[in-house]
């Protein structure tokens, strides 16, 4: 039995690549990390990190775009005070379904680029998009759940500083991008030299 150095799965001695993650077993194709960053040891960890990064970025966009749409109306002197909270809620949730639709193709492309096997890429993309759709629809039923979209924005906005909400959105976008850039899949040395 040949043990995969990437995911630890036992394979037949005659296998040219791991049946779990697709890592080649040929001597010239040893696994090496690609530049800076950390490499998750299993496809499941990579799937969780990839999905979380996409969720953080999209949820920050839900909140940031919704807040940008709501801000001019919240400052309007013509809007009665009792309607401002409803106005803010409605305008915050309006862009979410459109952002989910816009994220479908990039999510599949990103997952396909990060995984060596198509089932892992497709599974990660489907679960991530399902979670995004759930986050987009949930505030329609339970308005208080809109606060889970961007916790840093609510923390910075609670301080009352101008632009606090947008600073929190930027922080969440940065964390999501960091997860997607820093934690990379392993590549074989053959792929590295070919690139």
Backbone as a chain_set.jsonl record, in Angstrom:
{"seq": "XXXXXXXXXXXXXXXXXXXXXXXXXXXXXXXXXXXXXXXXXXXXXXXXXXXXXXXXXXXXXXXXXXXXXXXXXXXXXXXXXXXXXXXXXXXXXXXXXXXXXXXXXXXXXXXXXXXXXXXXXXXXXXXXXXXXXXXXXXXXXXXXXXXXXXXXXXXXXXXXXXXXXXXXXXXXXXXXXXXXXXXXXXXXXXXXXXX", "coords": {"N": [[0.844, -1.193, 0.0], [0.471, 2.231, -0.782], [0.958, 5.246, 0.81], [-0.603, 8.37, 0.678], [1.111, 11.44, 0.599], [-0.112, 13.824, 0.841], [-2.925, 13.709, 1.643], [-3.013, 11.471, 3.259], [-4.304, 9.1, 2.647], [-4.564, 5.586, 2.08], [-3.444, 3.795, -0.733], [-3.497, 1.584, -3.614], [-0.502, -0.179, -4.595], [0.006, -0.033, -7.29], [-1.127, 2.278, -8.16], [-1.062, 5.411, -9.848], [-1.7, 7.854, -8.946], [-3.186, 9.446, -6.076], [-6.295, 8.172, -5.042], [-8.064, 9.632, -3.559], [-7.339, 12.45, -3.373], [-5.974, 12.989, -5.723], [-3.229, 13.441, -5.9], [-0.107, 12.991, -7.48], [1.94, 9.995, -7.57], [4.406, 9.607, -8.689], [8.025, 9.61, -8.75], [9.233, 12.014, -9.637], [7.349, 13.91, -9.191], [6.986, 15.207, -6.648], [5.372, 16.54, -3.756], [5.187, 19.979, -3.178], [5.089, 23.045, -1.384], [3.514, 26.02, -2.653], [5.176, 28.776, -2.875], [4.777, 31.525, -0.57], [2.703, 31.158, 2.352], [0.346, 28.866, 3.902], [-0.313, 25.383, 3.735], [-3.187, 23.553, 3.764], [-3.664, 20.318, 5.231], [-5.524, 18.355, 4.472], [-8.089, 17.658, 2.011], [-10.61, 18.311, 3.048], [-10.11, 20.266, 5.025], [-9.096, 22.268, 3.355], [-11.394, 22.762, 1.862], [-13.12, 23.792, 3.844], [-11.745, 26.135, 4.605], [-11.681, 27.508, 2.158], [-14.458, 27.808, 1.606], [-15.213, 29.326, 3.874], [-13.698, 31.665, 3.486], [-14.87, 32.665, 1.097], [-17.494, 33.04, 2.026], [-17.108, 35.027, 4.023], [-16.181, 37.207, 2.485], [-18.371, 37.643, 0.709], [-20.5, 38.079, 2.546], [-19.606, 40.408, 3.776], [-19.793, 42.084, 1.593], [-22.583, 41.991, 1.231], [-23.412, 43.452, 3.501], [-21.922, 45.862, 3.279], [-22.61, 46.977, 0.711], [-25.37, 47.165, 1.049], [-25.457, 48.951, 3.195], [-24.3, 51.208, 2.018], [-26.279, 51.82, 0.189], [-28.368, 52.38, 1.918], [-27.511, 54.541, 3.525], [-27.826, 57.278, 2.363], [-30.662, 57.544, 2.465], [-31.143, 57.23, 5.196], [-30.225, 59.579, 6.225], [-32.004, 61.347, 5.299], [-34.148, 64.103, 5.754], [-36.831, 63.964, 5.278], [-37.788, 61.5, 5.864], [-39.681, 59.822, 8.236], [-38.767, 59.275, 11.663], [-39.526, 56.839, 12.862], [-39.673, 55.126, 10.702], [-37.146, 54.799, 9.793], [-35.507, 52.67, 10.713], [-36.737, 50.431, 9.53], [-36.41, 51.137, 6.873], [-33.628, 51.045, 6.651], [-33.203, 48.301, 7.166], [-34.578, 47.075, 4.991], [-33.217, 48.129, 2.746], [-30.703, 47.143, 3.223], [-30.964, 44.402, 2.881], [-31.746, 44.114, 0.26], [-29.606, 44.065, -1.788], [-28.418, 41.555, -1.344], [-29.427, 39.007, -2.567], [-28.719, 39.527, -5.23], [-25.963, 39.751, -5.089], [-25.349, 37.128, -4.377], [-26.136, 35.816, -6.744], [-24.304, 37.002, -8.512], [-22.003, 35.912, -7.472], [-21.921, 33.244, -8.159], [-20.58, 32.148, -10.532], [-17.81, 33.071, -10.121], [-17.325, 31.679, -7.693], [-17.471, 28.931, -8.392], [-15.348, 28.907, -10.251], [-13.147, 29.634, -8.645], [-13.136, 27.537, -6.751], [-12.67, 25.381, -8.473], [-10.099, 25.965, -9.332], [-8.666, 25.627, -6.997], [-8.826, 22.972, -6.179], [-7.727, 19.64, -6.858], [-9.324, 17.584, -7.722], [-12.444, 17.266, -9.361], [-14.907, 16.545, -7.972], [-14.429, 17.435, -5.303], [-14.109, 20.172, -5.722], [-16.61, 20.892, -6.83], [-18.379, 20.124, -4.759], [-17.543, 21.81, -2.645], [-18.123, 24.322, -3.78], [-20.937, 24.132, -4.159], [-21.897, 23.802, -1.476], [-20.957, 26.184, -0.347], [-22.339, 28.131, -1.855], [-24.955, 27.446, -1.182], [-24.921, 28.108, 1.55], [-24.494, 30.868, 1.298], [-26.864, 31.629, -0.022], [-28.689, 30.982, 1.984], [-27.894, 32.814, 3.982], [-28.589, 35.136, 2.64], [-31.368, 35.011, 2.476], [-32.322, 34.568, 5.058], [-32.529, 36.988, 6.763], [-34.932, 38.051, 5.809], [-36.919, 36.541, 6.959], [-36.218, 36.499, 9.692], [-35.502, 39.361, 10.995], [-33.524, 40.235, 12.842], [-31.292, 38.677, 12.366], [-29.697, 39.818, 10.498], [-27.495, 40.946, 11.561], [-25.492, 39.037, 11.681], [-24.147, 39.109, 9.334], [-21.975, 40.915, 9.147], [-20.062, 41.219, 11.578], [-17.697, 42.68, 12.457], [-18.255, 45.215, 11.311], [-20.528, 46.038, 12.689], [-19.472, 46.206, 15.25], [-17.498, 48.236, 14.972], [-19.171, 50.257, 14.042], [-20.817, 50.671, 16.235], [-19.283, 52.145, 17.911], [-19.601, 54.648, 17.02], [-18.105, 56.255, 15.37], [-17.501, 58.164, 12.396], [-17.773, 56.451, 9.38], [-17.271, 54.025, 10.543], [-18.744, 51.68, 10.138], [-17.988, 51.035, 7.538], [-15.263, 50.63, 7.852], [-15.288, 48.28, 9.357], [-16.433, 46.566, 7.46], [-14.384, 46.593, 5.555], [-12.374, 45.37, 7.059], [-13.457, 42.764, 7.403], [-13.585, 41.955, 4.706], [-10.837, 41.926, 4.176], [-9.954, 39.849, 5.884], [-11.326, 37.639, 4.786], [-10.203, 37.617, 2.179], [-7.547, 37.151, 2.905], [-7.719, 34.522, 3.944], [-8.279, 33.149, 1.575], [-6.019, 33.661, 0.037], [-3.692, 33.142, 1.595], [-3.894, 30.475, 2.603], [-3.237, 27.924, 0.677], [-3.753, 25.412, -1.866], [-1.797, 22.395, -2.171], [0.629, 21.9, -4.699], [1.948, 19.855, -7.286], [5.463, 19.377, -8.036], [5.863, 19.196, -10.722], [3.727, 20.649, -11.83], [4.417, 23.12, -10.848], [6.846, 23.691, -12.137], [5.966, 23.707, -14.736], [4.414, 25.939, -14.827]], "CA": [[0.0, 0.0, 0.0], [1.168, 3.501, -0.854], [0.247, 6.279, 1.562], [-0.506, 9.695, 0.066], [1.763, 12.426, 1.47], [-0.97, 15.005, 0.961], [-4.141, 13.507, 2.454], [-2.832, 10.34, 4.156], [-5.123, 7.959, 2.206], [-3.843, 4.417, 1.58], [-3.778, 3.46, -2.115], [-2.822, 0.412, -4.163], [0.871, 0.09, -5.023], [0.038, 0.211, -8.735], [-1.767, 3.57, -8.456], [-0.175, 6.502, -10.265], [-2.104, 9.04, -8.19], [-4.078, 9.156, -4.951], [-7.694, 8.119, -5.457], [-8.822, 10.596, -2.757], [-7.062, 13.858, -3.686], [-5.383, 13.129, -7.046], [-1.807, 13.741, -5.831], [0.651, 11.968, -8.197], [2.911, 9.224, -6.788], [5.657, 9.436, -9.419], [9.128, 10.208, -7.988], [9.546, 13.373, -10.079], [6.225, 14.807, -8.907], [6.812, 15.318, -5.204], [4.555, 17.686, -3.349], [5.908, 21.102, -2.591], [4.213, 24.186, -1.234], [3.704, 27.039, -3.683], [5.517, 30.096, -2.351], [4.376, 31.841, 0.79], [1.387, 30.682, 2.754], [0.248, 27.554, 4.518], [-1.04, 24.408, 2.942], [-4.003, 22.642, 4.575], [-3.226, 18.935, 5.033], [-6.548, 17.501, 3.879], [-9.044, 18.374, 1.159], [-11.706, 18.846, 3.863], [-9.652, 21.545, 5.604], [-9.038, 23.243, 2.268], [-12.78, 23.1, 1.529], [-13.652, 24.653, 4.911], [-11.077, 27.438, 4.52], [-12.142, 28.156, 0.928], [-15.851, 28.21, 1.806], [-15.266, 30.405, 4.859], [-13.189, 32.879, 2.853], [-15.89, 33.17, 0.179], [-18.613, 33.528, 2.844], [-16.743, 36.295, 4.663], [-16.138, 38.258, 1.473], [-19.724, 37.93, 0.22], [-21.306, 38.659, 3.619], [-19.164, 41.797, 3.926], [-20.391, 42.82, 0.48], [-24.008, 42.152, 1.56], [-23.577, 44.526, 4.477], [-21.347, 47.114, 2.782], [-23.418, 47.539, -0.369], [-26.652, 47.546, 1.645], [-25.258, 50.157, 4.0], [-24.071, 52.325, 1.097], [-27.589, 52.165, -0.385], [-29.239, 52.881, 2.985], [-27.018, 55.764, 4.16], [-28.477, 58.535, 1.953], [-32.042, 57.567, 2.948], [-31.161, 57.379, 6.652], [-29.959, 60.98, 6.548], [-33.043, 62.175, 4.689], [-35.024, 64.725, 6.749], [-38.219, 63.699, 4.922], [-38.169, 60.165, 6.32], [-40.007, 59.833, 9.664], [-37.821, 58.526, 12.488], [-39.971, 55.473, 13.131], [-39.513, 54.309, 9.498], [-35.74, 54.709, 9.386], [-34.972, 51.325, 10.974], [-37.268, 49.55, 8.49], [-35.76, 51.543, 5.626], [-32.269, 50.51, 6.69], [-33.265, 46.843, 7.035], [-34.959, 46.695, 3.637], [-32.173, 48.454, 1.775], [-29.543, 46.293, 3.478], [-31.186, 43.044, 2.381], [-32.037, 44.107, -1.178], [-28.521, 43.618, -2.675], [-27.893, 40.225, -1.025], [-29.657, 37.983, -3.603], [-27.977, 39.855, -6.447], [-24.565, 39.409, -4.835], [-25.271, 35.666, -4.472], [-26.164, 35.474, -8.172], [-23.036, 37.42, -9.111], [-20.911, 35.114, -6.917], [-21.991, 31.837, -8.581], [-19.5, 31.789, -11.45], [-16.501, 33.164, -9.471], [-17.172, 30.64, -6.681], [-17.122, 27.689, -9.082], [-14.009, 29.049, -10.838], [-12.168, 29.617, -7.566], [-13.075, 26.177, -6.199], [-12.041, 24.497, -9.468], [-8.667, 26.264, -9.356], [-8.026, 25.247, -5.737], [-8.911, 21.535, -5.911], [-7.246, 18.809, -7.946], [-10.405, 16.724, -8.194], [-13.694, 17.987, -9.602], [-15.936, 16.383, -6.929], [-14.133, 18.306, -4.162], [-14.383, 21.547, -6.147], [-18.061, 21.075, -6.983], [-18.993, 20.032, -3.435], [-17.242, 23.04, -1.908], [-18.869, 25.426, -4.399], [-22.367, 23.973, -3.871], [-22.169, 24.088, -0.063], [-20.719, 27.609, -0.11], [-23.44, 28.886, -2.442], [-26.139, 27.197, -0.348], [-24.772, 28.925, 2.764], [-24.712, 32.261, 0.895], [-28.3, 31.822, -0.265], [-29.336, 30.959, 3.297], [-27.611, 34.105, 4.617], [-29.302, 36.198, 1.926], [-32.811, 34.892, 2.685], [-32.641, 34.505, 6.482], [-33.04, 38.238, 7.347], [-36.316, 38.324, 5.401], [-37.781, 35.871, 7.939], [-35.811, 36.923, 11.037], [-34.746, 40.587, 10.761], [-32.367, 40.387, 13.726], [-30.139, 37.886, 11.904], [-28.865, 40.591, 9.579], [-26.269, 41.3, 12.282], [-24.432, 38.035, 11.506], [-23.454, 39.323, 8.08], [-20.701, 41.619, 9.292], [-19.871, 41.543, 12.999], [-16.772, 43.807, 12.646], [-18.894, 46.49, 10.955], [-21.407, 46.426, 13.796], [-18.624, 46.599, 16.389], [-16.916, 49.546, 14.69], [-20.271, 51.216, 13.922], [-21.364, 50.94, 17.568], [-18.437, 53.153, 18.537], [-20.17, 55.929, 16.617], [-17.183, 57.036, 14.54], [-17.911, 58.203, 10.992], [-17.096, 55.443, 8.572], [-16.992, 52.822, 11.331], [-19.335, 50.515, 9.476], [-17.192, 50.699, 6.354], [-13.989, 50.079, 8.331], [-15.568, 46.894, 9.708], [-16.603, 45.83, 6.202], [-13.05, 46.436, 4.975], [-11.67, 44.37, 7.858], [-13.978, 41.439, 7.066], [-13.114, 41.658, 3.355], [-9.419, 41.606, 4.256], [-9.815, 38.517, 6.494], [-11.765, 36.66, 3.787], [-9.178, 37.548, 1.13], [-6.364, 36.516, 3.492], [-7.956, 33.078, 3.98], [-8.215, 32.607, 0.225], [-4.681, 33.812, -0.537], [-2.644, 32.556, 2.434], [-4.051, 29.024, 2.66], [-3.301, 27.478, -0.707], [-3.609, 23.965, -2.057], [-0.48, 21.933, -2.589], [0.801, 21.617, -6.115], [3.103, 18.993, -7.535], [6.582, 20.134, -8.58], [5.675, 19.217, -12.169], [2.85, 21.764, -12.106], [5.128, 24.356, -10.52], [7.826, 23.967, -13.177], [5.247, 23.963, -15.975], [3.834, 27.282, -14.749]], "C": [[0.886, 1.252, 0.0], [0.339, 4.549, -0.147], [0.491, 7.638, 0.899], [0.107, 10.674, 1.061], [0.87, 13.641, 1.716], [-2.144, 14.773, 1.904], [-4.053, 12.306, 3.388], [-3.632, 9.104, 3.782], [-4.228, 6.827, 1.705], [-4.369, 4.062, 0.196], [-3.054, 2.189, -2.523], [-1.425, 0.795, -4.632], [0.952, 0.44, -6.506], [-0.561, 1.565, -9.121], [-0.732, 4.612, -8.829], [-0.472, 7.778, -9.488], [-3.06, 8.607, -7.087], [-5.528, 9.179, -5.423], [-8.551, 9.114, -4.682], [-8.619, 12.035, -3.235], [-6.396, 14.066, -5.038], [-3.904, 13.458, -7.055], [-1.024, 12.636, -6.534], [1.678, 11.287, -7.29], [4.25, 9.069, -7.494], [6.783, 10.154, -8.689], [9.424, 11.655, -8.375], [8.469, 14.379, -9.728], [5.958, 14.888, -7.422], [6.052, 16.597, -4.882], [5.449, 18.766, -2.758], [4.946, 22.261, -2.446], [4.518, 25.243, -2.274], [3.931, 28.395, -3.032], [5.13, 30.282, -0.898], [3.011, 31.268, 1.094], [1.46, 29.301, 3.368], [-0.581, 26.657, 3.636], [-1.846, 23.521, 3.871], [-3.668, 21.189, 4.232], [-4.264, 18.052, 4.349], [-7.464, 18.314, 2.976], [-10.211, 18.97, 1.953], [-11.319, 20.182, 4.498], [-9.595, 22.632, 4.542], [-10.445, 23.688, 1.873], [-13.371, 24.046, 2.563], [-13.05, 26.047, 4.817], [-11.555, 28.2, 3.291], [-13.574, 28.66, 1.099], [-15.971, 29.365, 2.779], [-14.769, 31.724, 4.264], [-14.218, 33.508, 1.921], [-17.079, 33.739, 0.959], [-18.303, 34.875, 3.482], [-16.751, 37.444, 3.663], [-17.552, 38.633, 1.026], [-20.601, 38.558, 1.306], [-20.898, 40.109, 3.879], [-19.73, 42.657, 2.798], [-21.887, 43.027, 0.692], [-24.181, 43.401, 2.414], [-23.103, 45.863, 3.911], [-22.175, 47.765, 1.693], [-24.772, 47.987, 0.175], [-26.541, 48.817, 2.456], [-25.052, 51.381, 3.109], [-25.376, 52.776, 0.455], [-28.462, 52.834, 0.674], [-28.807, 54.241, 3.521], [-27.682, 57.048, 3.666], [-29.918, 58.644, 2.455], [-32.129, 57.765, 4.442], [-30.92, 58.823, 7.068], [-31.046, 61.913, 6.015], [-33.947, 62.785, 5.772], [-36.504, 64.429, 6.486], [-38.702, 62.345, 5.436], [-38.477, 60.214, 7.813], [-39.071, 58.897, 10.437], [-38.247, 57.077, 12.683], [-39.799, 54.558, 11.918], [-38.048, 54.107, 9.122], [-35.148, 53.326, 9.616], [-35.458, 50.349, 9.909], [-36.613, 49.858, 7.152], [-34.359, 50.946, 5.558], [-32.264, 49.003, 6.501], [-33.56, 46.441, 5.602], [-33.852, 46.978, 2.637], [-30.917, 47.641, 2.013], [-29.732, 44.906, 2.882], [-31.451, 43.003, 0.878], [-30.854, 43.616, -2.014], [-28.074, 42.171, -2.466], [-28.187, 39.169, -2.095], [-28.896, 38.254, -4.893], [-26.493, 39.537, -6.29], [-24.382, 37.891, -4.889], [-25.262, 35.233, -5.937], [-24.848, 35.846, -8.851], [-21.87, 36.558, -8.636], [-20.892, 33.677, -7.437], [-20.798, 31.455, -9.446], [-18.117, 31.942, -10.805], [-16.271, 32.085, -8.411], [-16.783, 29.318, -7.321], [-15.718, 27.763, -9.665], [-12.928, 28.976, -9.759], [-12.017, 28.214, -6.982], [-12.399, 25.221, -7.179], [-10.535, 24.719, -9.509], [-7.954, 25.753, -8.106], [-8.011, 23.749, -5.473], [-8.459, 20.742, -7.13], [-8.34, 17.922, -8.511], [-11.705, 17.513, -8.285], [-14.753, 17.762, -8.52], [-15.691, 17.263, -5.708], [-14.458, 19.755, -4.502], [-15.883, 21.803, -6.215], [-18.762, 21.045, -5.631], [-18.775, 21.296, -2.622], [-18.05, 24.21, -2.465], [-20.355, 25.33, -4.068], [-22.69, 24.327, -2.42], [-21.977, 25.567, 0.251], [-21.873, 28.45, -0.654], [-24.745, 28.66, -1.69], [-26.094, 28.038, 0.924], [-24.996, 30.401, 2.44], [-26.193, 32.548, 0.66], [-29.08, 31.84, 1.046], [-29.131, 32.29, 4.018], [-28.385, 35.246, 3.955], [-30.79, 36.194, 2.235], [-33.203, 34.991, 4.158], [-33.146, 35.829, 7.069], [-34.448, 38.608, 6.912], [-37.287, 37.716, 6.406], [-37.491, 36.337, 9.361], [-34.934, 38.171, 10.914], [-33.503, 40.751, 11.638], [-31.13, 39.659, 13.247], [-29.275, 38.628, 10.908], [-27.53, 40.945, 10.238], [-25.171, 40.258, 12.122], [-23.674, 38.224, 10.197], [-22.069, 39.913, 8.294], [-20.535, 42.105, 10.728], [-18.857, 42.674, 13.188], [-17.397, 45.152, 12.323], [-19.805, 46.964, 12.079], [-20.602, 46.858, 15.016], [-18.038, 47.986, 16.173], [-17.996, 50.614, 14.581], [-20.858, 51.59, 15.259], [-20.55, 52.005, 18.299], [-18.918, 54.548, 18.155], [-19.245, 56.789, 15.783], [-17.676, 57.054, 13.104], [-17.105, 57.177, 10.189], [-16.79, 54.159, 9.314], [-17.542, 51.566, 10.693], [-18.474, 50.069, 8.301], [-15.813, 50.166, 6.729], [-14.17, 48.615, 8.72], [-15.755, 46.027, 8.479], [-15.246, 45.578, 5.562], [-12.245, 45.386, 5.733], [-12.143, 42.958, 7.511], [-13.569, 41.026, 5.65], [-11.645, 41.237, 3.368], [-9.194, 40.213, 4.847], [-10.225, 37.438, 5.505], [-10.743, 36.499, 2.677], [-7.914, 36.878, 1.649], [-6.538, 34.999, 3.549], [-7.804, 32.461, 2.595], [-6.811, 32.668, -0.367], [-3.634, 33.055, 0.274], [-2.716, 31.033, 2.471], [-4.283, 28.506, 1.248], [-3.215, 25.963, -0.793], [-2.187, 23.62, -2.453], [-0.496, 21.667, -4.078], [2.0, 20.697, -6.275], [4.207, 19.826, -8.144], [6.503, 20.177, -10.096], [4.789, 20.392, -12.572], [3.555, 23.092, -11.875], [6.118, 24.706, -11.623], [7.153, 24.269, -14.512], [4.704, 25.389, -15.999], [4.852, 28.356, -14.866]], "O": [[1.905, 1.315, 0.688], [-0.839, 4.731, -0.454], [1.627, 8.007, 0.601], [-0.311, 10.74, 2.217], [1.069, 14.39, 2.672], [-2.347, 15.535, 2.85], [-4.931, 12.13, 4.233], [-3.636, 8.135, 4.542], [-3.253, 7.069, 0.993], [-5.579, 4.029, -0.03], [-2.109, 1.764, -1.859], [-1.18, 1.939, -5.017], [1.875, 1.137, -6.928], [-0.506, 1.954, -10.288], [0.334, 4.697, -8.219], [0.372, 8.667, -9.379], [-3.665, 7.537, -7.157], [-5.941, 10.103, -6.124], [-9.666, 9.415, -5.109], [-9.586, 12.758, -3.475], [-6.257, 15.208, -5.475], [-3.355, 13.734, -8.121], [-1.234, 11.46, -6.237], [2.215, 11.902, -6.369], [5.156, 8.447, -6.939], [6.549, 11.192, -8.07], [9.827, 12.445, -7.521], [8.649, 15.578, -9.941], [4.832, 14.663, -6.977], [6.087, 17.58, -5.622], [6.339, 18.496, -1.951], [4.073, 22.449, -3.293], [5.656, 25.356, -2.731], [2.975, 29.084, -2.678], [5.148, 29.343, -0.102], [2.252, 30.932, 0.185], [2.505, 28.652, 3.353], [-1.443, 27.117, 2.886], [-1.269, 22.804, 4.688], [-3.418, 20.867, 3.07], [-3.891, 17.077, 3.697], [-7.601, 19.524, 3.155], [-10.744, 20.014, 1.578], [-12.115, 21.121, 4.506], [-9.991, 23.772, 4.784], [-10.664, 24.864, 1.582], [-14.054, 25.005, 2.202], [-13.769, 27.039, 4.937], [-11.807, 29.403, 3.366], [-13.871, 29.809, 0.772], [-16.747, 30.292, 2.544], [-15.354, 32.779, 4.513], [-14.423, 34.722, 1.939], [-17.612, 34.79, 0.603], [-19.147, 35.771, 3.48], [-17.264, 38.524, 3.954], [-17.89, 39.815, 0.972], [-21.37, 39.475, 1.017], [-21.75, 40.948, 4.171], [-20.1, 43.811, 3.012], [-22.417, 44.093, 0.382], [-24.98, 44.285, 2.103], [-23.79, 46.877, 4.042], [-22.422, 48.971, 1.737], [-25.269, 49.054, -0.186], [-27.43, 49.668, 2.411], [-25.564, 52.462, 3.402], [-25.57, 53.965, 0.203], [-29.216, 53.756, 0.361], [-29.659, 55.028, 3.934], [-28.078, 57.862, 4.5], [-30.353, 59.732, 2.833], [-33.069, 58.392, 4.929], [-31.358, 59.246, 8.138], [-31.01, 63.12, 6.253], [-34.461, 62.056, 6.621], [-37.339, 64.619, 7.37], [-39.904, 62.079, 5.44], [-37.614, 60.614, 8.594], [-38.644, 57.864, 9.923], [-37.405, 56.18, 12.668], [-39.778, 53.337, 12.074], [-37.744, 53.323, 8.223], [-34.362, 52.852, 8.796], [-34.68, 49.524, 9.43], [-36.297, 48.948, 6.385], [-33.954, 50.407, 4.527], [-31.43, 48.471, 5.77], [-32.886, 45.573, 5.046], [-33.577, 46.15, 1.769], [-30.127, 47.461, 1.086], [-28.767, 44.293, 2.425], [-31.382, 41.928, 0.282], [-31.074, 42.796, -2.905], [-27.409, 41.611, -3.338], [-27.256, 38.477, -2.507], [-28.474, 37.32, -5.575], [-25.842, 39.105, -7.241], [-23.366, 37.414, -5.394], [-24.467, 34.378, -6.327], [-24.338, 35.087, -9.675], [-20.85, 36.476, -9.32], [-19.93, 32.954, -7.178], [-20.075, 30.517, -9.11], [-17.304, 31.025, -10.924], [-15.144, 31.621, -8.243], [-15.863, 28.65, -6.848], [-14.967, 26.79, -9.588], [-11.905, 28.319, -9.952], [-10.9, 27.756, -6.744], [-11.637, 24.347, -6.765], [-9.774, 23.771, -9.7], [-6.756, 25.474, -8.154], [-7.252, 23.291, -4.619], [-8.752, 21.1, -8.271], [-8.278, 17.545, -9.682], [-12.027, 18.317, -7.41], [-15.451, 18.713, -8.168], [-16.644, 17.787, -5.131], [-15.014, 20.483, -3.679], [-16.369, 22.817, -5.712], [-19.651, 21.86, -5.382], [-19.699, 21.801, -1.985], [-18.6, 25.003, -1.7], [-20.975, 26.339, -3.731], [-23.641, 25.063, -2.156], [-22.741, 26.142, 1.026], [-22.333, 29.377, 0.012], [-25.557, 29.578, -1.571], [-27.104, 28.612, 1.331], [-25.622, 31.113, 3.224], [-26.711, 33.579, 1.089], [-30.019, 32.62, 1.204], [-30.07, 32.837, 4.597], [-28.787, 36.202, 4.62], [-31.417, 37.253, 2.257], [-34.3, 35.45, 4.474], [-34.12, 35.806, 7.82], [-35.102, 39.407, 7.582], [-38.343, 38.286, 6.682], [-38.415, 36.546, 10.148], [-33.722, 38.042, 10.743], [-32.524, 41.357, 11.202], [-30.022, 39.984, 13.673], [-28.224, 38.125, 10.509], [-26.547, 41.212, 9.547], [-24.01, 40.56, 12.402], [-22.658, 37.564, 9.974], [-21.098, 39.46, 7.688], [-20.83, 43.257, 11.045], [-19.105, 43.563, 14.002], [-17.102, 46.14, 12.995], [-19.849, 48.155, 12.386], [-21.004, 47.773, 15.735], [-18.071, 48.823, 17.075], [-17.774, 51.756, 14.982], [-21.35, 52.706, 15.425], [-21.057, 52.682, 19.193], [-18.673, 55.515, 18.876], [-19.566, 57.945, 15.511], [-18.22, 56.055, 12.633], [-15.886, 57.078, 10.334], [-16.115, 53.283, 8.772], [-16.898, 50.517, 10.7], [-18.257, 48.875, 8.094], [-15.251, 49.342, 6.007], [-13.297, 47.793, 8.442], [-15.296, 44.885, 8.445], [-14.982, 44.477, 5.079], [-11.518, 44.6, 5.126], [-11.324, 42.054, 7.344], [-13.24, 39.862, 5.422], [-11.253, 40.308, 2.662], [-8.337, 39.472, 4.366], [-9.543, 36.419, 5.392], [-10.441, 35.378, 2.269], [-7.273, 36.119, 0.923], [-5.603, 34.262, 3.236], [-7.257, 31.367, 2.46], [-6.448, 31.823, -1.185], [-2.774, 32.391, -0.304], [-1.683, 30.369, 2.378], [-5.376, 28.631, 0.696], [-2.67, 25.31, 0.097], [-1.463, 24.449, -3.003], [-1.511, 21.259, -4.643], [2.951, 20.755, -5.494], [3.934, 20.881, -8.717], [7.027, 21.109, -10.707], [5.076, 21.065, -13.562], [3.332, 24.063, -12.598], [6.232, 25.869, -12.01], [7.704, 25.005, -15.331], [4.551, 25.98, -17.068], [4.511, 29.538, -14.818]]}, "num_chains": 1, "name": "protein.A"}
